[in-house]
């Protein structure tokens, strides 16, 4: 099954691509939650972190290096940013093709709201 992100990688769907190399691609989130909201995606369709294997180590590492490069290019590296990977139901994952959210451009506040 081809994820929506695989379709972007294959250029079958449009996206605002900000970075690409041999292992990962990054594009702006379609529904941004911050002034900068970029998704960093391995080109290999790994559904969730649970499905990653030792063979994926290079791609997983590259996602972080790409995040740092994009943060620098977007001018948010010094002020800071947040990287998030949602996994399965409790993590709120909606697209089952592993991705790293890069969020920044404003103070993002606490990582999670406390339970009432
Ligand atoms: P997650 O909840 O971690 O699975 O996040 C999925 C993210 O993908 C959401 O923030 C969506 O807004 C985003 N998204 C879904 N479809 C697209 C698309 N075609 N282009 C860019 N971002 C998308």
Boltz pocket constraint, residues with backbone or C-beta under 6 A from the ligand:
constraints:
  - pocket:
      binder: B
      contacts: [[A, 4], [A, 13], [A, 14], [A, 15], [A, 27], [A, 28], [A, 29], [A, 30], [A, 31], [A, 32], [A, 39], [A, 85], [A, 86], [A, 91], [A, 92], [A, 93], [A, 94], [A, 95], [A, 96], [A, 99]]
      max_distance: 6.0
